[in-house]
Amino acid sequence: MPKRILEGVVVSDKGDKTVVVVVQRTLLHPVMKKIVRLSKKYHAHDEANALKVGDQARIVECAPKSKLKRWEVLSDSSTASAS
């Protein structure tokens, strides 16, 4: 089974080798028929402590690394070229 890849914005880099990424998604409300934005926070493992608050991040599923961390930062994400 392929691993999921999500894209979001880093909102916290306080933890050592950990970032918190907010991923937003949109859906059509079943009754009101309006577009609704939902967001969820994911704790991701960042081995190099490379990401800072405000950076775009791509995260991928992994085996549990701690109580909250089940995701890790993809190494091919080019955060330095975000201009």
C-alpha positions as CSV (number, residue, x, y, z in Angstrom):
1,M,0.0,0.0,0.0
2,P,1.5,3.4,-1.0
3,K,2.3,5.9,1.8
4,R,0.3,9.1,1.9
5,I,2.0,12.4,1.1
6,L,0.5,15.6,2.5
7,E,1.5,19.2,2.0
8,G,1.1,22.0,4.5
9,V,2.6,24.9,6.4
10,V,4.9,24.6,9.4
11,V,3.3,26.3,12.4
12,S,5.7,25.2,15.1
13,D,9.4,24.1,15.3
14,K,9.9,24.3,19.0
15,G,10.5,20.5,19.6
16,D,13.9,19.0,18.8
17,K,13.7,17.2,15.4
18,T,10.0,17.8,15.4
19,V,7.8,20.2,13.4
20,V,4.0,20.7,13.5
21,V,2.4,21.0,10.1
22,V,-1.1,22.3,9.4
23,V,-2.7,20.6,6.4
24,Q,-5.8,22.2,5.0
25,R,-8.4,20.5,2.8
26,T,-11.7,21.6,1.2
27,L,-14.9,19.7,0.8
28,L,-18.5,20.3,-0.2
29,H,-20.8,20.3,2.7
30,P,-23.4,17.6,2.1
31,V,-26.5,19.6,3.2
32,M,-25.5,23.3,2.8
33,K,-23.7,22.7,-0.5
34,K,-21.0,25.2,0.4
35,I,-17.2,24.8,0.2
36,V,-15.9,24.2,3.7
37,R,-12.2,24.4,4.7
38,L,-10.9,21.9,7.3
39,S,-7.5,21.9,8.8
40,K,-5.6,19.3,10.8
41,K,-2.2,19.4,12.6
42,Y,0.4,16.7,12.2
43,H,3.6,16.2,14.2
44,A,6.4,15.3,11.8
45,H,10.0,14.1,12.3
46,D,12.5,16.6,10.9
47,E,15.9,15.0,11.3
48,A,18.0,18.0,10.2
49,N,15.9,20.7,12.0
50,A,15.8,22.4,8.6
51,L,12.2,23.7,8.5
52,K,11.2,26.9,10.2
53,V,7.8,28.5,11.0
54,G,6.0,29.5,7.7
55,D,7.8,27.1,5.5
56,Q,5.9,24.8,3.1
57,A,6.5,21.1,4.0
58,R,5.7,17.8,2.4
59,I,5.3,15.0,4.9
60,V,5.0,11.2,4.4
61,E,3.6,8.5,6.6
62,C,6.0,6.4,8.6
63,A,6.2,3.9,11.4
64,P,5.5,5.5,14.8
65,K,8.6,7.4,16.1
66,S,7.0,8.7,19.4
67,K,3.6,9.2,21.0
68,L,2.5,11.8,18.5
69,K,4.9,11.4,15.5
70,R,3.7,9.2,12.7
71,W,4.9,11.4,9.9
72,E,8.3,12.5,8.6
73,V,9.4,15.4,6.4
74,L,10.2,14.4,2.8
75,S,13.8,15.2,2.1
76,D,13.1,16.4,-1.5
77,S,11.0,19.3,-0.4
78,S,12.7,22.5,-1.5
79,T,11.9,25.0,1.2
80,A,14.8,27.3,0.5
81,S,13.6,28.2,-3.0
82,A,10.2,29.4,-1.8
83,S,10.3,33.0,-2.9
